[in-house]
Amino acid sequence: MAKKSVADIDPTGKAVLVRVDFNVPQDDSGAITDDRRIRMALPTIKSILDRGGKAILMSHLGRPAGKGFELAFSLAPVAQRLGELLGKPVVLAGDTGGPDAHAKARSLPAGGVLVLENVRFNKGEKKGDDKAYVDGLAAIADAYVNDAFGTCHRTEASMHAVPVAMKALGKPAVSGFLVEKEIQYLADAVAAPQRPFVAILGGKKVSDKIAVIRNLLSICDHVLIGGAMAYTFSLAQGGKTGKSLVEQDKVALAKELLSQGGGKLVLPVDTHCADDFSAGANKQIVPAGQIPDGFEGLDIGPETARQYAAIIRAAGTVVWNGPMGVFEMPPFDAGTKAVADAVAEATAKGAITIIGGGDSAAAVEQLGYADRVSHVSTGGGASLEMLEGKAFETVAVLDDK
């Protein structure tokens, strides 16, 4: 990537404003259930601290209304967990770029960490058009770092307007190590893949991934389809889908993609289905397109898993976005597990393997394969847009090397 990174700036004695993606899952009590996104930002944060800088971190969490503080969306639990991971105190500001944030930033010592309150508490964050809000953030630090890949596809104020304002003041705006790594992996996968190039796409809806499927069909050797979107393709081929989740209004589109894909587009040959969405339901394995009335498809079948695994093991590059079935509920995790195992085998043989965030990342984490692939992305939506071949304004604005 021809953009400067945090390694290219000298943070000694300076305050560095870092946009991170700390949008972590929490349970009903507010406890963090998966801190991976916090851990992924640690290399950038530690680089600033270890070189005598001050790290001022900002992030969104959830979807507050943009009308001020909401306890349920406070970054307080995140600041606490970050302090535990860093082994040092982390200060939390009561606002984002307001008086409390500025006061605490001024008193922050070298090596200190300040977390600003949720950027989405501010109505100007989503549109990026609140000058006072943007100027307040631009004035709080001496440099800007974008390390929030999961939000790179959104031109919100903290992602775009703030670095623009800081550059106008002569301050550097660079990428963090995570964004640098994410874009390098995904850009290289699309631009210059080792072959065979295999894409694995799952999830619920064809409509969510139309542009991705089209783009990948133009550059991949195989595109393997799983998850509920497979049933819409099955319907397009005249198959029976029982009470499976399908998009009736996307059948014509599925036919078009089947025509475009030819032999590259690979669909399941069998389906693991049940008469109820529960582990204790009556289950059947049936040929694809022959799901009985009253049954719904919940996973790819064992023969599909075998065929997909063989294609994956022979790959030079693998990009995976979307599980093969209901991986959270055994025995319908079998297809996703078989694919994950094949991806791990391909990695061991030297393939570049990229898990494209979202449910795929959750699946490989839950199944214990996260350390056996090349890269697990932190951004589901951002990964999809990169696989569509889109450029990000939030990255374009950063300083060139």
C-alpha positions in Angstrom: 0.0 0.0 0.0 1.5 3.3 -1.1 0.4 5.1 2.1 2.4 6.2 5.1 1.9 4.2 8.3 2.3 4.9 11.9 5.9 3.6 11.6 6.6 6.6 9.4 5.8 9.2 12.0 7.8 10.2 15.1 5.3 10.3 18.0 7.9 11.3 20.7 6.2 13.8 23.1 3.2 14.1 20.7 -0.4 13.3 21.0 -1.6 10.9 18.3 -5.3 10.6 17.5 -6.1 7.0 16.5 -9.4 5.9 15.0 -9.9 2.3 16.1 -12.7 -0.1 15.7 -13.7 -1.1 19.2 -17.3 -2.0 18.2 -17.1 -5.2 20.2 -19.9 -7.6 21.1 -21.3 -7.4 24.6 -23.8 -9.5 26.7 -26.9 -8.1 28.4 -24.8 -7.0 31.4 -22.4 -5.0 29.1 -19.5 -7.4 29.5 -17.4 -7.8 26.4 -17.8 -11.3 24.9 -15.1 -11.1 22.3 -12.1 -8.6 22.6 -10.5 -9.5 19.3 -10.9 -6.1 17.8 -9.3 -4.5 20.8 -6.4 -6.9 20.6 -5.9 -6.3 16.9 -5.3 -2.6 17.6 -2.6 -3.2 20.2 0.4 -3.2 17.8 -0.4 0.3 16.6 -1.2 1.6 20.1 2.0 0.1 21.6 4.1 1.5 18.7 3.0 5.0 19.7 3.5 4.4 23.5 6.8 2.6 23.2 8.3 5.6 21.2 7.2 8.1 23.8 3.9 9.2 22.3 0.5 9.7 23.8 -2.4 7.7 22.3 -5.8 9.3 22.1 -8.3 6.7 20.8 -11.7 7.1 19.3 -14.3 4.6 18.2 -17.9 3.9 17.7 -19.8 1.2 19.6 -23.3 0.0 18.5 -25.8 2.4 17.0 -26.7 5.2 19.5 -29.1 7.8 18.3 -26.5 10.6 18.0 -28.3 12.7 20.7 -25.7 12.5 23.4 -24.5 10.0 26.0 -26.3 6.7 26.3 -25.0 4.4 29.0 -25.6 1.2 27.0 -23.2 2.4 24.3 -20.5 3.9 26.5 -16.9 2.9 25.8 -16.2 2.5 29.6 -16.1 -1.3 29.4 -13.8 -1.1 26.4 -11.4 1.3 28.2 -11.3 -1.0 31.1 -10.5 -4.1 29.0 -7.8 -2.1 27.0 -6.2 -1.2 30.3 -6.1 -4.8 31.3 -4.5 -5.8 28.0 -1.9 -3.0 28.1 -1.2 -3.5 31.8 -1.6 0.2 32.5 -4.3 2.8 33.4 -6.5 4.0 30.6 -8.3 7.3 31.0 -11.8 7.7 29.7 -13.1 11.1 28.5 -16.8 12.0 29.1 -17.1 13.4 25.6 -15.5 12.9 22.2 -13.8 16.1 21.2 -15.3 18.5 23.8 -14.0 20.2 26.9 -13.4 17.0 29.0 -11.5 15.3 26.2 -9.3 18.4 25.7 -8.6 18.8 29.4 -7.7 15.1 29.8 -5.6 15.2 26.6 -3.6 18.2 27.9 -2.8 16.4 31.2 -1.9 13.1 29.5 1.7 12.1 30.1 4.1 10.5 27.5 3.1 6.9 27.3 -0.5 7.7 28.5 -3.7 6.4 26.9 -7.0 8.3 26.6 -10.2 6.8 25.2 -12.7 9.4 24.0 -16.4 8.6 24.4 -18.4 7.0 21.6 -18.1 9.1 18.4 -21.7 8.2 17.5 -23.0 10.1 20.5 -22.4 13.2 18.3 -25.0 14.0 15.6 -22.2 15.2 13.3 -20.4 11.9 13.2 -22.5 10.1 10.6 -22.7 12.9 8.1 -19.3 14.5 8.8 -20.8 18.0 8.4 -20.5 19.4 12.0 -17.6 21.8 11.8 -17.3 22.4 15.5 -17.2 18.6 16.2 -14.6 18.0 13.5 -12.5 21.0 14.5 -12.6 19.8 18.1 -11.1 16.5 17.2 -8.6 17.9 14.7 -7.2 20.2 17.5 -6.8 17.5 20.1 -3.7 15.8 18.7 -0.6 16.3 16.5 -1.2 13.4 14.1 -4.0 11.1 12.9 -3.9 7.4 12.5 -6.6 5.3 10.8 -6.6 1.8 12.3 -10.3 1.1 11.9 -10.6 -1.2 8.9 -14.1 -2.3 9.8 -15.3 1.3 9.2 -13.0 2.1 6.2 -16.0 1.8 3.8 -17.9 4.6 5.7 -17.0 8.3 5.2 -18.0 9.3 8.7 -16.5 12.3 10.4 -13.9 10.5 12.4 -12.8 8.5 9.4 -12.7 11.2 6.7 -13.5 14.8 7.7 -11.1 14.7 10.7 -8.0 13.6 8.8 -8.9 16.1 6.1 -9.1 18.9 8.7 -5.8 17.7 10.4 -4.0 17.7 7.1 -5.2 21.2 6.4 -3.4 22.2 9.7 -0.2 20.5 8.5 -0.6 17.4 10.6 0.2 13.9 9.3 -2.5 11.4 8.6 -1.4 7.8 8.2 -2.6 4.2 8.5 -2.2 2.0 11.5 -0.6 -1.4 11.2 -4.0 -3.2 11.1 -5.4 -1.2 8.2 -2.1 -1.5 6.4 -2.2 -5.3 6.8 -5.9 -5.7 6.0 -5.7 -3.7 2.8 -2.5 -5.4 1.7 -4.0 -8.8 2.1 -7.3 -8.0 0.4 -5.9 -5.8 -2.3 -3.2 -8.4 -3.2 -5.8 -11.2 -3.2 -7.9 -9.3 -5.8 -5.1 -7.9 -7.8 -2.5 -10.6 -7.9 -3.7 -13.9 -6.4 -1.7 -17.1 -6.3 -3.8 -19.6 -8.3 -6.0 -21.5 -8.1 -8.0 -18.6 -6.6 -11.0 -19.9 -4.6 -13.7 -17.8 -3.1 -16.1 -19.2 -0.5 -19.3 -17.3 -0.1 -22.0 -18.1 2.5 -24.5 -16.2 4.5 -28.2 -15.6 4.2 -28.8 -13.4 1.1 -27.7 -13.4 -2.5 -28.7 -9.7 -2.6 -26.0 -8.8 0.1 -23.3 -10.2 -2.2 -24.4 -9.5 -5.8 -21.5 -7.2 -6.6 -19.0 -9.5 -4.8 -20.1 -12.6 -6.7 -19.9 -10.7 -10.0 -16.5 -9.3 -9.3 -15.1 -12.6 -8.0 -16.5 -14.6 -11.0 -14.3 -12.3 -13.2 -11.1 -13.1 -11.3 -11.6 -16.4 -9.4 -11.1 -20.0 -10.6 -13.9 -21.3 -8.3 -16.6 -19.5 -6.3 -18.2 -22.0 -3.8 -21.7 -21.1 -2.5 -23.0 -22.1 0.9 -25.4 -20.8 3.5 -29.0 -19.9 2.9 -28.1 -18.1 -0.3 -27.6 -21.5 -1.9 -31.4 -22.1 -1.6 -32.2 -19.1 -3.8 -29.8 -20.5 -6.4 -31.5 -23.9 -6.0 -34.9 -22.3 -6.6 -33.5 -20.7 -9.7 -32.7 -24.2 -11.0 -36.2 -25.4 -10.4 -35.4 -27.2 -7.1 -37.6 -27.7 -4.0 -36.5 -25.6 -1.0 -39.2 -26.5 1.6 -39.4 -23.8 4.2 -35.8 -22.7 3.7 -34.9 -19.1 3.7 -35.0 -17.9 0.1 -35.2 -14.6 -1.8 -38.1 -15.1 -4.2 -37.4 -11.7 -5.7 -33.8 -12.6 -6.5 -34.5 -15.8 -8.5 -34.0 -14.0 -11.8 -30.7 -12.6 -10.6 -29.6 -16.0 -9.4 -30.3 -17.4 -12.9 -28.2 -14.5 -14.4 -25.3 -15.3 -12.1 -25.5 -19.0 -12.9 -25.3 -18.1 -16.6 -22.4 -15.8 -16.0 -20.6 -18.1 -13.7 -20.6 -21.2 -15.9 -18.4 -23.9 -14.3 -16.8 -21.4 -11.9 -19.9 -21.1 -9.8 -20.1 -24.2 -7.6 -23.3 -25.1 -5.7 -24.0 -27.7 -3.1 -24.9 -31.2 -4.2 -26.6 -32.1 -0.9 -28.3 -30.4 2.0 -28.6 -31.1 5.8 -32.1 -30.1 6.6 -34.5 -30.3 9.6 -38.2 -29.8 10.4 -37.4 -27.2 13.0 -34.7 -24.6 13.8 -33.3 -26.6 16.8 -30.6 -29.2 17.5 -33.3 -31.7 18.6 -35.3 -31.5 15.4 -35.9 -34.3 12.9 -33.0 -34.2 10.4 -32.4 -35.4 6.9 -29.6 -35.3 4.4 -31.2 -34.9 0.9 -29.9 -34.1 -2.6 -29.7 -30.3 -3.3 -33.0 -29.0 -4.6 -35.0 -31.8 -2.9 -35.8 -30.4 0.5 -39.2 -31.8 1.6 -42.1 -29.6 2.5 -41.9 -28.6 6.2 -38.1 -28.9 6.3 -35.5 -26.1 6.0 -31.9 -26.3 4.9 -29.5 -25.5 7.8 -26.1 -26.7 6.4 -24.4 -28.0 3.3 -24.4 -31.8 3.2 -21.4 -34.2 3.7 -20.8 -34.8 0.0 -20.8 -31.0 -0.7 -18.4 -30.6 2.2 -16.0 -33.2 0.7 -16.1 -31.7 -2.7 -15.6 -28.2 -1.4 -12.7 -29.3 0.8 -10.9 -30.9 -2.2 -11.2 -27.7 -4.2 -10.0 -25.6 -1.2 -7.0 -27.9 -0.4 -5.7 -27.4 -3.9 -6.0 -23.6 -3.8 -3.2 -21.0 -3.9 -5.4 -18.2 -2.6 -8.6 -18.5 -0.5 -11.0 -15.8 0.4 -13.9 -16.8 2.7 -16.9 -14.7 3.6 -20.0 -16.3 5.2 -20.5 -19.6 7.0 -21.9 -22.7 5.3 -24.7 -23.2 7.7 -25.9 -22.6 11.2 -22.4 -23.0 12.7 -23.6 -21.9 16.2 -25.8 -25.0 16.5 -24.4 -28.6 16.2 -24.8 -30.7 14.2 -25.3 -27.9 11.6 -21.8 -26.7 12.1 -20.3 -29.7 10.2 -20.1 -28.0 6.8 -18.5 -24.8 8.2 -16.1 -27.0 10.2 -15.1 -29.0 7.2 -14.5 -25.9 5.1 -12.4 -24.3 8.0 -10.3 -27.5 8.3 -9.7 -27.5 4.5 -8.7 -23.8 4.6 -6.3 -24.6 7.4 -4.8 -27.4 5.4 -4.4 -25.1 2.4 -2.6 -22.6 4.6 -0.2 -25.2 5.8 0.6 -26.0 2.2 1.5 -22.4 1.5 -1.8 -20.9 0.3 -2.8 -17.3 1.3 -6.0 -17.7 3.2 -8.2 -14.7 4.2 -11.3 -14.9 6.4 -13.4 -11.9 5.5 -14.7 -10.7 8.8 -18.3 -10.9 10.2 -19.8 -14.3 10.8 -16.9 -16.1 9.0 -14.4 -14.6 11.5 -16.7 -15.6 14.4 -16.9 -19.1 13.0 -13.2 -19.7 12.7 -12.7 -18.2 16.2 -15.4 -20.4 17.7 -14.2 -23.5 15.9 -10.5 -22.9 16.9 -9.1 -22.2 13.4 -8.2 -18.5 13.7 -4.5 -19.2 14.2 -4.3 -21.7 11.3 -5.1 -19.2 8.5 -3.1 -16.3 7.0 -5.4 -13.5 8.1 -8.7 -13.0 9.8 -10.2 -9.7 8.9 -11.8 -7.4 11.4 -14.2 -5.9 8.9 -17.1 -7.8 7.3 -18.7 -4.9 5.3 -15.3 -3.4 4.5 -13.9 -6.7 3.3 -16.9 -7.3 1.1 -16.5 -3.8 -0.5 -12.8 -4.5 -1.1 -13.7 -7.8 -2.8 -16.1 -5.8 -5.0 -13.1 -3.9 -6.2 -14.1 -0.6 -4.5 -11.6 2.0 -3.4 -12.0 3.7 0.0 -12.0 7.5 0.3 -11.0 7.1 4.0 -7.7 5.5 2.8 -7.2 7.7 -0.2 -7.1 10.8 2.1 -4.1 9.4 4.1 -0.5 10.7 3.3 1.2 9.0 0.4 4.6 7.5 0.9 
